[in-house]
């Protein structure tokens, strides 16, 4: 992902690769890196995370396994995995 060719890939392909990386991180128990990869994918091509079932499943697993960092929780709320409740 840090090679010169990475930036020449279309955003959708970069985001898909980041979703795959998130899956690998999750499989090895690195929830922080998995969340970061999904956030990067969402910044790169939001539809890859917000519309693809595999990305939504990974995000759901992250938020179920650990208290999610605020940015990951916001993404989960955006995609509808966490109800958006108004604060008092």
C-alpha positions as CSV (number, residue, x, y, z in Angstrom):
1,X,0.0,0.0,0.0
2,X,3.0,2.3,0.3
3,X,4.3,1.6,-3.1
4,X,4.2,4.2,-6.0
5,X,1.6,2.1,-7.8
6,X,-0.9,2.3,-4.9
7,X,-1.9,5.8,-5.8
8,X,-2.5,4.9,-9.4
9,X,-5.1,2.3,-8.6
10,X,-8.7,3.5,-8.8
11,X,-10.2,4.5,-5.4
12,X,-12.6,1.5,-5.4
13,X,-9.8,-0.9,-5.8
14,X,-7.7,0.8,-3.1
15,X,-10.7,0.7,-0.7
16,X,-11.4,-3.0,-1.6
17,X,-7.8,-3.8,-0.7
18,X,-8.1,-1.9,2.6
19,X,-11.3,-3.9,3.4
20,X,-9.3,-7.1,2.7
21,X,-6.5,-5.8,5.0
22,X,-9.1,-5.1,7.7
23,X,-10.3,-8.8,7.4
24,X,-6.7,-10.0,7.9
25,X,-6.1,-7.7,10.9
26,X,-9.4,-8.9,12.4
27,X,-8.4,-12.5,11.8
28,X,-5.1,-11.9,13.7
29,X,-6.9,-10.1,16.6
30,X,-5.6,-6.6,15.8
31,X,-8.9,-4.8,16.2
32,X,-7.3,-1.4,16.1
33,X,-5.6,-1.9,12.8
34,X,-8.8,-3.5,11.4
35,X,-10.8,-0.4,12.4
36,X,-8.1,1.9,10.9
37,X,-8.1,0.0,7.6
38,X,-11.9,0.4,7.4
39,X,-11.7,4.1,8.2
40,X,-9.1,4.5,5.5
41,X,-11.3,2.5,3.0
42,X,-14.2,4.7,3.9
43,X,-12.2,7.9,3.3
44,X,-10.9,6.5,0.0
45,X,-14.2,5.2,-1.5
46,X,-17.2,5.3,1.0
47,X,-19.4,3.0,-1.1
48,X,-16.9,0.2,-0.6
49,X,-17.6,0.3,3.2
50,X,-21.1,1.6,3.4
51,X,-22.6,-0.7,0.7
52,X,-20.6,-3.9,0.7
53,X,-21.8,-6.6,3.1
54,X,-18.3,-7.9,3.9
55,X,-17.2,-4.4,5.1
56,X,-20.3,-4.0,7.2
57,X,-19.8,-7.5,8.7
58,X,-16.2,-6.6,9.6
59,X,-17.3,-3.3,11.1
60,X,-20.0,-5.1,13.2
61,X,-17.4,-7.6,14.5
62,X,-15.1,-4.8,15.5
63,X,-17.7,-2.9,17.5
64,X,-19.0,-6.2,19.1
65,X,-15.6,-7.3,20.3
66,X,-14.3,-4.2,21.9
67,X,-15.3,-0.7,22.9
68,X,-14.9,1.0,19.6
69,X,-12.9,4.2,19.2
70,X,-15.1,7.2,18.5
71,X,-14.3,7.4,14.8
72,X,-15.1,3.7,14.3
73,X,-18.3,4.1,16.3
74,X,-19.2,7.1,14.1
75,X,-18.7,5.0,11.0
76,X,-20.8,2.2,12.4
77,X,-23.6,4.8,13.1
78,X,-23.3,6.1,9.6
79,X,-23.8,2.7,8.0
80,X,-26.7,1.9,10.4
81,X,-25.0,-0.6,12.7
82,X,-25.5,1.5,15.8
83,X,-28.7,3.4,16.2
84,X,-28.2,7.2,16.1
85,X,-29.7,8.3,19.4
86,X,-30.0,12.0,20.2
87,X,-28.0,13.1,23.3
88,X,-29.8,14.8,26.1
